[in-house]
Amino acid sequence: MFTPGESILLRGLDEWQQVTDAKPVLVVQDDAALIALWLPLGAPTMKPVLIDHTPGTPRRWEPGTWHLEASV
């Protein structure tokens, strides 16, 4: 468990266990009943971007077809 006020990196994982997004958050509460996190306004985050995607076609989120970049 984390301590309230502690800064951690929240990472989203896909089915291949690759990081799909990353957000620096502060722990508000972490116990058996609740996990509450706060993402400060304007905090830098990372988002997935497809390497070669034609708008209007299905997105294929497979290993090697995307990368993470800064999100604003």
C-alpha positions as CSV (number, residue, x, y, z in Angstrom):
1,M,0.0,0.0,0.0
2,F,1.0,3.6,-0.6
3,T,1.0,6.5,1.8
4,P,-1.3,9.5,1.2
5,G,0.6,12.3,-0.4
6,E,3.1,9.9,-2.1
7,S,3.8,10.6,-5.7
8,I,3.6,7.5,-8.0
9,L,3.5,6.7,-11.7
10,L,0.3,5.1,-12.8
11,R,0.8,2.9,-15.8
12,G,-1.8,1.3,-18.1
13,L,-0.9,-2.1,-19.5
14,D,-2.3,-3.9,-22.6
15,E,-2.8,-7.7,-22.9
16,W,0.9,-8.1,-23.9
17,Q,2.0,-6.2,-20.7
18,Q,3.3,-3.2,-22.6
19,V,2.8,0.2,-21.1
20,T,0.0,2.0,-23.0
21,D,-0.1,5.2,-20.9
22,A,1.7,6.8,-17.9
23,K,0.4,9.4,-15.5
24,P,2.2,10.9,-12.5
25,V,-0.4,10.9,-9.7
26,L,-0.6,11.6,-6.0
27,V,-2.1,9.0,-3.6
28,V,-5.1,10.4,-1.7
29,Q,-6.1,7.1,-0.1
30,D,-4.9,3.5,-0.4
31,D,-6.5,0.9,1.8
32,A,-8.6,-2.3,1.5
33,A,-11.8,-0.3,0.8
34,L,-10.6,2.4,-1.6
35,I,-7.7,3.5,-3.9
36,A,-8.0,7.2,-4.7
37,L,-5.5,9.0,-6.9
38,W,-5.2,12.6,-8.0
39,L,-3.8,13.8,-11.3
40,P,-2.9,17.5,-11.0
41,L,-4.2,19.8,-13.8
42,G,-1.5,20.2,-16.4
43,A,0.6,17.2,-15.2
44,P,2.7,15.8,-18.1
45,T,1.4,12.4,-19.3
46,M,2.2,9.8,-22.0
47,K,-0.3,8.5,-24.6
48,P,-0.1,5.7,-27.3
49,V,0.2,6.8,-30.9
50,L,-0.1,4.4,-33.9
51,I,3.0,4.5,-36.1
52,D,1.2,4.0,-39.5
53,H,-2.5,4.6,-39.4
54,T,-4.9,5.8,-42.1
55,P,-7.8,7.8,-40.6
56,G,-11.1,5.9,-41.0
57,T,-9.5,2.4,-40.8
58,P,-9.6,0.1,-37.8
59,R,-6.8,0.8,-35.2
60,R,-4.6,-2.3,-34.6
61,W,-2.9,-2.0,-31.2
62,E,-0.3,-4.7,-31.7
63,P,3.3,-4.8,-30.5
64,G,5.5,-2.8,-32.8
65,T,2.6,-0.8,-34.3
66,W,2.6,2.1,-31.8
67,H,4.8,4.1,-29.4
68,L,4.3,6.4,-26.4
69,E,4.6,10.2,-26.8
70,A,4.0,13.2,-24.5
71,S,0.4,14.2,-24.2
72,V,-0.6,17.8,-23.6
